[in-house]
Amino acid sequence: MKNFSNIKTTIIEMANVILKEHHLRVYEVNNFVDFESDILQILVEDLNQPNKPLDFDALTAVNEKLSIAMDEFDSIKEPYMLEIASAGIEKSIRDFEEMIKAVGQYIYVELQASIKNLSTFEGILVDFNNQTEEFKIEFFVKGQKKKALFKWEDIKTVRYAVKF
């Protein structure tokens, strides 16, 4: 899509109106070429629980409604394929607000510097302290329960994780 960067915000706004009816929201919008087809990809997540598994029937209904809305959108002149999909179970936590919403979830964190001789943790994000602005994670090391405190600025990368 030649003008994707100019219309991306409008696509997000238009998609969110339809997604909200199904308790979903846009996580990310991408445009890329795959097998010589121009793909408009809209990744979605649950409106209230970002890591909640999504219902296939809801995604299908949303795809149909968005397809109709996008066909009426005059700013896209070239042919394209619309792809509506879940953002995924191990999606990145991209900012401070998303991190606060992840409290109570199982996550993977890689820190800039070590805490308690560890720079990576995989465990439950159990709390956020508004006063100290610290996150608290509980995890296991060699079968023993551990806890660590860190701030958003300490994080190198963070994402949701699957507990096996």
Backbone as JSON Lines, residues from 0, in Angstrom:
{"i":0,"aa":"M","n":[0.84,-1.17,0.0],"ca":[0.0,0.0,0.0],"c":[0.89,1.23,0.0]}
{"i":1,"aa":"K","n":[0.74,2.03,-0.98],"ca":[1.61,3.19,-1.13],"c":[1.43,4.22,-0.02]}
{"i":2,"aa":"N","n":[0.21,4.42,0.43],"ca":[-0.06,5.47,1.41],"c":[-0.37,4.92,2.8]}
{"i":3,"aa":"F","n":[0.14,3.72,3.13],"ca":[-0.19,3.06,4.39],"c":[0.1,3.93,5.61]}
{"i":4,"aa":"S","n":[1.27,4.55,5.64],"ca":[1.62,5.36,6.82],"c":[0.66,6.54,7.01]}
{"i":5,"aa":"N","n":[0.08,7.03,5.93],"ca":[-0.86,8.15,6.03],"c":[-2.24,7.73,6.51]}
{"i":6,"aa":"I","n":[-2.62,6.48,6.26],"ca":[-3.98,6.03,6.6],"c":[-4.02,5.05,7.77]}
{"i":7,"aa":"K","n":[-2.87,4.71,8.32],"ca":[-2.81,3.71,9.4],"c":[-3.68,4.11,10.59]}
{"i":8,"aa":"T","n":[-3.59,5.35,11.02],"ca":[-4.38,5.83,12.18],"c":[-5.87,5.72,11.89]}
{"i":9,"aa":"T","n":[-6.29,6.06,10.69],"ca":[-7.69,5.97,10.32],"c":[-8.16,4.52,10.32]}
{"i":10,"aa":"I","n":[-7.32,3.62,9.83],"ca":[-7.65,2.19,9.83],"c":[-7.83,1.7,11.27]}
{"i":11,"aa":"I","n":[-6.93,2.09,12.16],"ca":[-7.03,1.69,13.57],"c":[-8.33,2.19,14.18]}
{"i":12,"aa":"E","n":[-8.65,3.45,13.95],"ca":[-9.88,4.03,14.51],"c":[-11.12,3.32,13.97]}
{"i":13,"aa":"M","n":[-11.15,3.09,12.67],"ca":[-12.27,2.42,12.04],"c":[-12.41,0.98,12.57]}
{"i":14,"aa":"A","n":[-11.29,0.29,12.68],"ca":[-11.31,-1.09,13.16],"c":[-11.76,-1.16,14.62]}
{"i":15,"aa":"N","n":[-11.3,-0.24,15.44],"ca":[-11.66,-0.27,16.86],"c":[-13.15,-0.08,17.09]}
{"i":16,"aa":"V","n":[-13.82,0.68,16.23],"ca":[-15.27,0.85,16.37],"c":[-15.97,-0.5,16.19]}
{"i":17,"aa":"I","n":[-15.56,-1.24,15.19],"ca":[-16.16,-2.56,14.92],"c":[-15.72,-3.57,15.97]}
{"i":18,"aa":"L","n":[-14.45,-3.56,16.32],"ca":[-13.92,-4.52,17.3],"c":[-14.57,-4.36,18.67]}
{"i":19,"aa":"K","n":[-14.86,-3.14,19.05],"ca":[-15.44,-2.87,20.37],"c":[-16.76,-3.61,20.55]}
{"i":20,"aa":"E","n":[-17.53,-3.77,19.46],"ca":[-18.79,-4.5,19.52],"c":[-18.57,-5.95,19.97]}
{"i":21,"aa":"H","n":[-17.37,-6.47,19.74],"ca":[-17.04,-7.85,20.09],"c":[-16.06,-7.92,21.27]}
{"i":22,"aa":"H","n":[-15.95,-6.82,22.01],"ca":[-15.06,-6.72,23.18],"c":[-13.6,-6.97,22.8]}
{"i":23,"aa":"L","n":[-13.21,-6.47,21.63],"ca":[-11.84,-6.57,21.15],"c":[-11.3,-5.19,20.85]}
{"i":24,"aa":"R","n":[-9.98,-5.12,20.63],"ca":[-9.36,-3.87,20.21],"c":[-8.13,-4.19,19.36]}
{"i":25,"aa":"V","n":[-7.68,-3.17,18.62],"ca":[-6.49,-3.33,17.79],"c":[-5.26,-3.39,18.68]}
{"i":26,"aa":"Y","n":[-4.42,-4.39,18.45],"ca":[-3.11,-4.46,19.09],"c":[-2.06,-3.84,18.17]}
{"i":27,"aa":"E","n":[-2.16,-4.18,16.88],"ca":[-1.17,-3.7,15.92],"c":[-1.73,-3.83,14.5]}
{"i":28,"aa":"V","n":[-1.36,-2.89,13.63],"ca":[-1.73,-2.96,12.22],"c":[-0.45,-2.96,11.4]}
{"i":29,"aa":"N","n":[-0.36,-3.91,10.46],"ca":[0.83,-4.05,9.62],"c":[0.43,-4.11,8.16]}
{"i":30,"aa":"N","n":[1.34,-3.71,7.31],"ca":[1.17,-3.84,5.87],"c":[2.45,-4.41,5.3]}
{"i":31,"aa":"F","n":[2.32,-5.52,4.56],"ca":[3.5,-6.15,3.98],"c":[3.1,-6.92,2.73]}
{"i":32,"aa":"V","n":[4.09,-7.31,1.95],"ca":[3.86,-8.11,0.75],"c":[4.26,-9.55,1.06]}
{"i":33,"aa":"D","n":[3.36,-10.48,0.72],"ca":[3.61,-11.9,0.92],"c":[3.14,-12.65,-0.32]}
{"i":34,"aa":"F","n":[4.03,-13.38,-0.95],"ca":[3.7,-14.11,-2.19],"c":[3.05,-13.17,-3.21]}
{"i":35,"aa":"E","n":[3.64,-12.01,-3.37],"ca":[3.21,-10.99,-4.34],"c":[1.83,-10.41,-4.05]}
{"i":36,"aa":"S","n":[1.29,-10.64,-2.87],"ca":[0.01,-10.05,-2.46],"c":[0.26,-8.99,-1.39]}
{"i":37,"aa":"D","n":[-0.44,-7.89,-1.53],"ca":[-0.37,-6.82,-0.53],"c":[-1.29,-7.21,0.62]}
{"i":38,"aa":"I","n":[-0.74,-7.35,1.82],"ca":[-1.49,-7.81,2.99],"c":[-1.68,-6.65,3.97]}
{"i":39,"aa":"L","n":[-2.93,-6.44,4.38],"ca":[-3.24,-5.53,5.47],"c":[-3.6,-6.42,6.65]}
{"i":40,"aa":"Q","n":[-2.72,-6.46,7.64],"ca":[-2.88,-7.35,8.79],"c":[-3.31,-6.53,10.0]}
{"i":41,"aa":"I","n":[-4.4,-6.94,10.64],"ca":[-4.87,-6.3,11.86],"c":[-4.83,-7.34,12.97]}
{"i":42,"aa":"L","n":[-3.92,-7.16,13.91],"ca":[-3.79,-8.05,15.06],"c":[-4.65,-7.49,16.19]}
{"i":43,"aa":"V","n":[-5.44,-8.36,16.82],"ca":[-6.39,-7.92,17.83],"c":[-6.18,-8.64,19.15]}
{"i":44,"aa":"E","n":[-6.72,-8.04,20.2],"ca":[-6.68,-8.63,21.54],"c":[-7.98,-8.3,22.26]}
{"i":45,"aa":"D","n":[-8.25,-8.99,23.35],"ca":[-9.43,-8.73,24.17],"c":[-9.35,-7.32,24.74]}
{"i":46,"aa":"L","n":[-10.49,-6.66,24.81],"ca":[-10.54,-5.28,25.27],"c":[-10.11,-5.12,26.73]}
{"i":47,"aa":"N","n":[-10.48,-6.06,27.58],"ca":[-10.19,-5.94,29.01],"c":[-9.07,-6.83,29.51]}
{"i":48,"aa":"Q","n":[-8.91,-8.01,28.9],"ca":[-7.88,-8.96,29.32],"c":[-6.96,-9.22,28.14]}
{"i":49,"aa":"P","n":[-5.86,-8.47,28.04],"ca":[-5.01,-8.53,26.86],"c":[-4.49,-9.91,26.48]}
{"i":50,"aa":"N","n":[-4.37,-10.83,27.4],"ca":[-3.83,-12.14,27.05],"c":[-4.89,-13.25,27.06]}
{"i":51,"aa":"K","n":[-6.14,-12.85,26.96],"ca":[-7.24,-13.82,26.93],"c":[-7.3,-14.48,25.55]}
{"i":52,"aa":"P","n":[-7.45,-15.81,25.5],"ca":[-7.61,-16.48,24.21],"c":[-8.86,-15.95,23.49]}
{"i":53,"aa":"L","n":[-8.75,-15.79,22.17],"ca":[-9.85,-15.22,21.4],"c":[-10.71,-16.31,20.76]}
{"i":54,"aa":"D","n":[-11.98,-16.02,20.67],"ca":[-12.96,-16.92,20.09],"c":[-12.89,-16.84,18.56]}
{"i":55,"aa":"F","n":[-12.76,-17.99,17.91],"ca":[-12.65,-18.04,16.45],"c":[-13.89,-17.44,15.78]}
{"i":56,"aa":"D","n":[-15.08,-17.71,16.32],"ca":[-16.31,-17.17,15.73],"c":[-16.33,-15.65,15.79]}
{"i":57,"aa":"A","n":[-15.82,-15.09,16.88],"ca":[-15.75,-13.62,17.0],"c":[-14.79,-13.05,15.96]}
{"i":58,"aa":"L","n":[-13.65,-13.71,15.77],"ca":[-12.69,-13.25,14.76],"c":[-13.28,-13.32,13.36]}
{"i":59,"aa":"T","n":[-14.05,-14.35,13.08],"ca":[-14.69,-14.49,11.78],"c":[-15.71,-13.38,11.56]}
{"i":60,"aa":"A","n":[-16.53,-13.11,12.57],"ca":[-17.53,-12.04,12.47],"c":[-16.87,-10.68,12.27]}
{"i":61,"aa":"V","n":[-15.81,-10.44,13.01],"ca":[-15.08,-9.18,12.9],"c":[-14.46,-9.05,11.51]}
{"i":62,"aa":"N","n":[-13.91,-10.15,11.01],"ca":[-13.3,-10.15,9.68],"c":[-14.33,-9.74,8.62]}
{"i":63,"aa":"E","n":[-15.53,-10.29,8.69],"ca":[-16.58,-9.96,7.73],"c":[-16.97,-8.49,7.8]}
{"i":64,"aa":"K","n":[-17.17,-7.98,9.01],"ca":[-17.57,-6.57,9.17],"c":[-16.46,-5.62,8.73]}
{"i":65,"aa":"L","n":[-15.21,-5.95,9.1],"ca":[-14.09,-5.09,8.71],"c":[-13.86,-5.13,7.2]}
{"i":66,"aa":"S","n":[-14.08,-6.27,6.61],"ca":[-13.93,-6.39,5.16],"c":[-14.9,-5.46,4.45]}
{"i":67,"aa":"I","n":[-16.14,-5.42,4.9],"ca":[-17.14,-4.53,4.31],"c":[-16.74,-3.07,4.52]}
{"i":68,"aa":"A","n":[-16.34,-2.73,5.74],"ca":[-15.93,-1.36,6.04],"c":[-14.72,-0.93,5.21]}
{"i":69,"aa":"M","n":[-13.76,-1.82,5.07],"ca":[-12.55,-1.5,4.31],"c":[-12.87,-1.34,2.82]}
{"i":70,"aa":"D","n":[-13.83,-2.1,2.3],"ca":[-14.23,-1.96,0.9],"c":[-14.82,-0.58,0.62]}
{"i":71,"aa":"E","n":[-15.43,0.01,1.64],"ca":[-16.03,1.34,1.49],"c":[-15.04,2.47,1.78]}
{"i":72,"aa":"F","n":[-13.85,2.12,2.22],"ca":[-12.81,3.1,2.56],"c":[-12.1,3.54,1.28]}
{"i":73,"aa":"D","n":[-12.32,4.78,0.88],"ca":[-11.84,5.29,-0.41],"c":[-10.34,5.51,-0.49]}
{"i":74,"aa":"S","n":[-9.65,5.55,0.62],"ca":[-8.23,5.89,0.61],"c":[-7.32,4.76,0.15]}
{"i":75,"aa":"I","n":[-7.86,3.56,0.04],"ca":[-7.07,2.42,-0.44],"c":[-7.49,2.13,-1.88]}
{"i":76,"aa":"K","n":[-6.59,2.37,-2.8],"ca":[-6.88,2.2,-4.23],"c":[-6.41,0.84,-4.76]}
{"i":77,"aa":"E","n":[-5.31,0.33,-4.2],"ca":[-4.72,-0.92,-4.71],"c":[-5.44,-2.13,-4.13]}
{"i":78,"aa":"P","n":[-5.4,-3.25,-4.85],"ca":[-5.95,-4.49,-4.29],"c":[-5.09,-4.97,-3.11]}
{"i":79,"aa":"Y","n":[-5.73,-5.58,-2.13],"ca":[-5.02,-6.09,-0.95],"c":[-5.81,-7.23,-0.35]}
{"i":80,"aa":"M","n":[-5.16,-7.97,0.52],"ca":[-5.83,-9.02,1.28],"c":[-5.9,-8.58,2.74]}
{"i":81,"aa":"L","n":[-7.06,-8.73,3.34],"ca":[-7.26,-8.37,4.74],"c":[-7.06,-9.6,5.6]}
{"i":82,"aa":"E","n":[-6.24,-9.46,6.62],"ca":[-6.0,-10.56,7.56],"c":[-6.29,-10.07,8.96]}
{"i":83,"aa":"I","n":[-7.24,-10.7,9.63],"ca":[-7.56,-10.4,11.02],"c":[-7.1,-11.6,11.84]}
{"i":84,"aa":"A","n":[-6.29,-11.35,12.87],"ca":[-5.74,-12.46,13.65],"c":[-5.51,-12.01,15.09]}
{"i":85,"aa":"S","n":[-5.4,-13.0,15.95],"ca":[-5.01,-12.74,17.33],"c":[-3.57,-12.23,17.37]}
{"i":86,"aa":"A","n":[-3.3,-11.35,18.3],"ca":[-1.93,-10.85,18.46],"c":[-1.02,-11.93,19.01]}
{"i":87,"aa":"G","n":[-1.58,-13.0,19.55],"ca":[-0.77,-14.14,20.0],"c":[-0.64,-14.21,21.5]}
{"i":88,"aa":"I","n":[-0.34,-15.39,21.96],"ca":[-0.25,-15.66,23.4],"c":[1.05,-15.13,24.01]}
{"i":89,"aa":"E","n":[2.11,-15.01,23.23],"ca":[3.39,-14.53,23.75],"c":[3.74,-13.16,23.16]}
{"i":90,"aa":"K","n":[2.73,-12.32,23.03],"ca":[2.97,-11.0,22.45],"c":[3.75,-10.11,23.41]}
{"i":91,"aa":"S","n":[4.43,-9.14,22.84],"ca":[5.22,-8.19,23.62],"c":[4.33,-7.3,24.47]}
{"i":92,"aa":"I","n":[4.85,-6.94,25.6],"ca":[4.24,-5.9,26.43],"c":[5.03,-4.64,26.09]}
{"i":93,"aa":"R","n":[4.38,-3.71,25.4],"ca":[5.11,-2.64,24.73],"c":[5.32,-1.37,25.54]}
{"i":94,"aa":"D","n":[4.5,-1.15,26.56],"ca":[4.67,0.09,27.31],"c":[4.21,-0.08,28.76]}
{"i":95,"aa":"F","n":[4.41,0.95,29.53],"ca":[4.11,0.96,30.96],"c":[2.65,0.6,31.23]}
{"i":96,"aa":"E","n":[1.71,1.17,30.47],"ca":[0.29,0.9,30.69],"c":[-0.04,-0.57,30.42]}
{"i":97,"aa":"E","n":[0.53,-1.13,29.36],"ca":[0.3,-2.55,29.08],"c":[0.89,-3.42,30.19]}
{"i":98,"aa":"M","n":[2.0,-2.98,30.77],"ca":[2.62,-3.74,31.85],"c":[1.71,-3.76,33.08]}
{"i":99,"aa":"I","n":[1.1,-2.65,33.39],"ca":[0.18,-2.59,34.54],"c":[-1.01,-3.52,34.29]}
{"i":100,"aa":"K","n":[-1.51,-3.58,33.06],"ca":[-2.62,-4.49,32.73],"c":[-2.2,-5.95,32.82]}
{"i":101,"aa":"A","n":[-0.9,-6.22,32.78],"ca":[-0.4,-7.6,32.83],"c":[-0.29,-8.14,34.25]}
{"i":102,"aa":"V","n":[-0.57,-7.32,35.25],"ca":[-0.52,-7.81,36.64],"c":[-1.48,-8.99,36.78]}
{"i":103,"aa":"G","n":[-0.96,-10.08,37.35],"ca":[-1.74,-11.3,37.5],"c":[-1.46,-12.31,36.39]}
{"i":104,"aa":"Q","n":[-0.67,-11.92,35.41],"ca":[-0.37,-12.78,34.27],"c":[1.03,-13.38,34.37]}
{"i":105,"aa":"Y","n":[1.22,-14.47,33.65],"ca":[2.52,-15.13,33.57],"c":[3.32,-14.45,32.46]}
{"i":106,"aa":"I","n":[4.51,-13.95,32.81],"ca":[5.3,-13.17,31.85],"c":[6.77,-13.6,31.85]}
{"i":107,"aa":"Y","n":[7.46,-13.18,30.81],"ca":[8.91,-13.35,30.69],"c":[9.51,-11.95,30.68]}
{"i":108,"aa":"V","n":[10.5,-11.72,31.55],"ca":[11.15,-10.41,31.66],"c":[12.65,-10.58,31.52]}
{"i":109,"aa":"E","n":[13.24,-9.74,30.7],"ca":[14.69,-9.65,30.61],"c":[15.07,-8.24,31.04]}
{"i":110,"aa":"L","n":[15.93,-8.15,32.04],"ca":[16.31,-6.85,32.6],"c":[17.63,-6.35,32.02]}
{"i":111,"aa":"Q","n":[17.83,-5.05,32.13],"ca":[19.08,-4.42,31.69],"c":[20.26,-4.91,32.52]}
{"i":112,"aa":"A","n":[20.03,-5.06,33.84],"ca":[21.08,-5.51,34.76],"c":[20.5,-6.57,35.7]}
{"i":113,"aa":"S","n":[21.35,-7.38,36.27],"ca":[20.92,-8.48,37.13],"c":[20.36,-8.0,38.47]}
{"i":114,"aa":"I","n":[19.38,-8.74,38.94],"ca":[18.84,-8.6,40.29],"c":[18.93,-9.99,40.9]}
{"i":115,"aa":"K","n":[19.53,-10.11,42.07],"ca":[19.7,-11.41,42.73],"c":[20.42,-12.4,41.8]}
{"i":116,"aa":"N","n":[21.41,-11.89,41.08],"ca":[22.23,-12.66,40.15],"c":[21.45,-13.23,38.95]}
{"i":117,"aa":"L","n":[20.28,-12.7,38.69],"ca":[19.47,-13.12,37.54],"c":[19.09,-11.9,36.71]}
{"i":118,"aa":"S","n":[19.13,-12.06,35.4],"ca":[18.69,-10.95,34.54],"c":[17.43,-11.33,33.76]}
{"i":119,"aa":"T","n":[17.01,-12.6,33.86],"ca":[15.75,-13.01,33.22],"c":[14.88,-13.74,34.24]}
{"i":120,"aa":"F","n":[13.59,-13.5,34.14],"ca":[12.61,-14.12,35.03],"c":[11.43,-14.58,34.19]}
{"i":121,"aa":"E","n":[10.85,-15.69,34.57],"ca":[9.6,-16.13,33.99],"c":[8.71,-16.51,35.16]}
{"i":122,"aa":"G","n":[7.65,-15.75,35.36],"ca":[6.79,-16.0,36.5],"c":[5.55,-15.13,36.46]}
{"i":123,"aa":"I","n":[4.86,-15.08,37.58],"ca":[3.62,-14.31,37.7],"c":[3.97,-12.89,38.13]}
{"i":124,"aa":"L","n":[3.49,-11.92,37.36],"ca":[3.61,-10.51,37.75],"c":[2.5,-10.27,38.77]}
{"i":125,"aa":"V","n":[2.87,-10.21,40.04],"ca":[1.86,-10.22,41.1],"c":[1.4,-8.85,41.56]}
{"i":126,"aa":"D","n":[2.19,-7.81,41.32],"ca":[1.8,-6.51,41.89],"c":[2.52,-5.36,41.2]}
{"i":127,"aa":"F","n":[1.9,-4.2,41.31],"ca":[2.53,-2.93,40.95],"c":[2.29,-1.97,42.09]}
{"i":128,"aa":"N","n":[3.35,-1.39,42.62],"ca":[3.25,-0.43,43.72],"c":[3.27,0.97,43.14]}
{"i":129,"aa":"N","n":[2.15,1.68,43.26],"ca":[2.05,3.04,42.71],"c":[3.02,4.02,43.34]}
{"i":130,"aa":"Q","n":[3.3,3.84,44.62],"ca":[4.18,4.78,45.33],"c":[5.63,4.63,44.91]}
{"i":131,"aa":"T","n":[6.11,3.4,44.82],"ca":[7.52,3.19,44.46],"c":[7.7,2.95,42.96]}
{"i":132,"aa":"E","n":[6.56,2.77,42.25],"ca":[6.56,2.45,40.82],"c":[7.36,1.18,40.51]}
{"i":133,"aa":"E","n":[7.24,0.21,41.41],"ca":[7.94,-1.06,41.24],"c":[6.94,-2.18,40.94]}
{"i":134,"aa":"F","n":[7.36,-3.06,40.05],"ca":[6.62,-4.27,39.74],"c":[7.2,-5.39,40.59]}
{"i":135,"aa":"K","n":[6.35,-6.33,40.96],"ca":[6.78,-7.48,41.75],"c":[6.45,-8.74,40.97]}
{"i":136,"aa":"I","n":[7.45,-9.59,40.8],"ca":[7.27,-10.86,40.1],"c":[7.64,-12.0,41.04]}
{"i":137,"aa":"E","n":[6.86,-13.08,40.97],"ca":[7.16,-14.3,41.72],"c":[7.52,-15.37,40.71]}
{"i":138,"aa":"F","n":[8.61,-16.1,40.98],"ca":[9.11,-17.11,40.06],"c":[9.81,-18.2,40.86]}
{"i":139,"aa":"F","n":[10.18,-19.27,40.2],"ca":[10.86,-20.37,40.86],"c":[12.27,-20.54,40.31]}
{"i":140,"aa":"V","n":[13.21,-20.79,41.22],"ca":[14.59,-21.14,40.85],"c":[14.91,-22.43,41.59]}
{"i":141,"aa":"K","n":[15.18,-23.48,40.83],"ca":[15.49,-24.8,41.38],"c":[14.44,-25.24,42.41]}
{"i":142,"aa":"G","n":[13.17,-25.0,42.08],"ca":[12.07,-25.43,42.92],"c":[11.75,-24.53,44.09]}
{"i":143,"aa":"Q","n":[12.53,-23.46,44.29],"ca":[12.27,-22.55,45.4],"c":[11.63,-21.26,44.89]}
{"i":144,"aa":"K","n":[10.57,-20.84,45.59],"ca":[9.84,-19.64,45.22],"c":[10.68,-18.4,45.55]}
{"i":145,"aa":"K","n":[10.81,-17.52,44.56],"ca":[11.57,-16.28,44.72],"c":[10.69,-15.11,44.31]}
{"i":146,"aa":"K","n":[11.1,-13.92,44.74],"ca":[10.42,-12.68,44.38],"c":[11.47,-11.67,43.97]}
{"i":147,"aa":"A","n":[11.08,-10.77,43.06],"ca":[11.98,-9.69,42.66],"c":[11.16,-8.44,42.38]}
{"i":148,"aa":"L","n":[11.76,-7.31,42.67],"ca":[11.16,-6.01,42.38],"c":[11.97,-5.32,41.31]}
{"i":149,"aa":"F","n":[11.29,-4.65,40.39],"ca":[11.98,-3.91,39.33],"c":[11.06,-2.8,38.83]}
{"i":150,"aa":"K","n":[11.65,-1.85,38.16],"ca":[10.9,-0.73,37.59],"c":[10.83,-0.89,36.07]}
{"i":151,"aa":"W","n":[9.91,-0.16,35.46],"ca":[9.75,-0.22,34.01],"c":[11.07,0.11,33.31]}
{"i":152,"aa":"E","n":[11.81,1.07,33.83],"ca":[13.07,1.49,33.21],"c":[14.14,0.4,33.25]}
{"i":153,"aa":"D","n":[13.98,-0.58,34.14],"ca":[14.95,-1.67,34.27],"c":[14.79,-2.74,33.19]}
{"i":154,"aa":"I","n":[13.68,-2.7,32.48],"ca":[13.33,-3.78,31.55],"c":[14.03,-3.6,30.2]}
{"i":155,"aa":"K","n":[14.65,-4.69,29.75],"ca":[15.22,-4.73,28.4],"c":[14.16,-5.21,27.42]}
{"i":156,"aa":"T","n":[13.45,-6.29,27.78],"ca":[12.33,-6.81,26.99],"c":[11.37,-7.54,27.91]}
{"i":157,"aa":"V","n":[10.09,-7.51,27.54],"ca":[9.07,-8.19,28.34],"c":[7.96,-8.64,27.41]}
{"i":158,"aa":"R","n":[7.42,-9.83,27.7],"ca":[6.32,-10.39,26.91],"c":[5.53,-11.34,27.78]}
{"i":159,"aa":"Y","n":[4.33,-11.64,27.32],"ca":[3.56,-12.69,27.97],"c":[4.26,-14.02,27.7]}
{"i":160,"aa":"A","n":[4.06,-14.98,28.57],"ca":[4.71,-16.28,28.41],"c":[3.69,-17.4,28.67]}
{"i":161,"aa":"V","n":[4.02,-18.57,28.21],"ca":[3.19,-19.74,28.43],"c":[3.84,-20.57,29.53]}
{"i":162,"aa":"K","n":[3.07,-20.91,30.53],"ca":[3.57,-21.72,31.63],"c":[3.36,-23.19,31.3]}
{"i":163,"aa":"F","n":[4.45,-23.96,31.3],"ca":[4.36,-25.38,31.01],"c":[4.36,-26.19,32.27]}
